[in-house]
Structure formats: structure tokens, C-alpha cells
Amino acid sequence: MKKVLCFVLLMFTVVGNILAQGYRPYGSSKEKPEWAETMFSKDLKHSYLETVMVRGESQSAVRDKAKEEIAKRRQLQTGEVFFSTNAEESDGVIVSSKLMSEYWEYDGAYFRGYFLFQTRENRKYDFDSFEWTDKYPFSASVFIPGMAQIHKGSTGKGIFFIAGEIALVGGIVVTQSLKASYESKVSTTHNAKDKLDYITQADNMGNISNVLIAGAAALYVWNIIDGIAAKGKNHFQELSNNNLKITPFAAPDFNGGAVGGLALSFNF
């Protein structure tokens, strides 16, 4: 019985891993991120995010075209644009737009670049903070087979848990019904050989049912653990910009002198 149970769990593990594999486009070194897959765009408190896709013969040409496209969009709103990839300032000029992330595909002839830009609505504001994370808060959906996995973006794995539980529970129902049927037949005959055969068949169905019950319980526990611990598909999460700043200040006083001190400011 233990060997049968181990084999069943091994098969579920292999099939589950196959279904959970992600698709990677040709010419890409990593899985396509969510923001590129959906051409993500979002309005934040003081800025907005938008995705640009450009195709060209070289990466540098594609990147330049992407910046030109963002510049055109920005100029329609403010009349000016500045870029930076990793700093708040460029040559002393506060930037209005910056490149947050990029993803590349290559089809053998052309590069296709996806670019996620963040643009301030007003240059006097700080850029809103955000992150793409594969972590998810705890959800009661972990107690429903497959639901936590689907919520995290692992649809194949979720279907595996749902189908697995349905198959195992269905097997339990069938084997229990057959067991009851064989047991009821024992009292319908006086033939010792037939009685023994019915009892043996009922015991076999009971043993198979016990294996299926153990498999369903193990799969359910695995579903809960996976739903809590497994990482999901990267998703957008806005972070709080609330922070306390302490800055020195100096100001003239009424006697013609000057006073100084520290100023506390809280951004919210």
C-alpha cells in the first residue's frame, strides 16, 4: 500500500512540475515579465507608469526610439522631458521621466524591446515608489485546492491541484460504493466460495479507498503549503512614500542677524 501511495504522489509531483513550467520566448534569457506581457500602465499619486514596445535592428536603436516615443508623449503634456536611468538628477537638472525596467526579445533578425517608464506629472514632486514582487499576502483561498495558485498566476499548477483532488475524491466515492456493494452481496448467497470472493473484493476496495484517502489528504496538505510558501507571478505593488526628513535651515531674524536650526518635514 505504501508503494502505491508513493507512486501516486510521485506522479502528481512530476505532472505538477510540468504544468507549472513557464513559457519563454525565443531569444529571451528570462521569462517575460508581467508588465511587458500586459503592456502595463498605471496612474500613481504624483506620477504614472507606461510601457513602450519598439522593434529594430539593434538594441541601441530600439532604446533610442523608445525614449523618443516617451519624449513625444511627455512634450504633449508639459513641453519638456529629461531622462535618467538611475539617478534623480542629470547634470543638475531634475528629471521628469526615467527608465525603470526593460525586457528584450530577438527573433533572429530584429530586436523587440519592452520599456517601462515612470513620468512625473509635476517636476516638483518626488517619483512615487513601487515594486514588482513575487510575494503575496496570506489568503484564505489556500484552503480551496488550486485557488491560491491561480491567484498567484500559476494557473497550470492550480488546475493540477483541482483536477488531482477531484480525481482522488471521485476514486474514493467509487471504491466505497463498490465495497458496500460487495458487502451487501455477502448476505445474498449461501455459497461459501462466493461469500469469500465478495469479502475479498470488499477488502480490496477498502484498501484502495484508504490509499486514495491518504493521497487526497497528502495532496490537500501540499496544496496548503504550496499556496502559502510558493512564490507567485510578479505583480505591481505601490509603496508608501511617507517619510520623515530632518534638514538644517537658516533665516534672518528681526534684529538683523540670523537664526538657524533643524526643520522636520513629513511627506505623505
HELIX and SHEET records of a PDB file:
HELIX    1   1 LYS A    2  ALA A   20  1                                  19    
HELIX    2   2 GLU A   34  GLU A   37  1                                   4    
HELIX    3   3 GLN A   59  GLN A   77  1                                  19    
HELIX    4   4 ALA A  140  PHE A  143  5                                   4    
HELIX    5   5 MET A  147  HIS A  151  1                                   5    
HELIX    6   6 THR A  155  VAL A  186  1                                  32    
HELIX    7   7 ALA A  192  ALA A  229  1                                  38    
SHEET    1   A 5 SER A  41  ASP A  43  0                                        
SHEET    2   A 5 SER A  47  GLY A  56 -1                                        
SHEET    3   A 5 PHE A 111  ARG A 120 -1                                        
SHEET    4   A 5 SER A  97  TYR A 106 -1                                        
SHEET    5   A 5 PHE A  83  SER A  84  1                                        
SHEET    1   B 2 GLU A  89  SER A  90  0                                        
SHEET    2   B 2 VAL A  93  ILE A  94 -1                                        
SHEET    1   C 2 PHE A 130  THR A 133  0                                        
SHEET    2   C 2 HIS A 235  GLU A 238 -1                                        
SHEET    1   D 2 ASN A 243  PRO A 252  0                                        
SHEET    2   D 2 ALA A 258  ASN A 267 -1                                        
END                                                                             
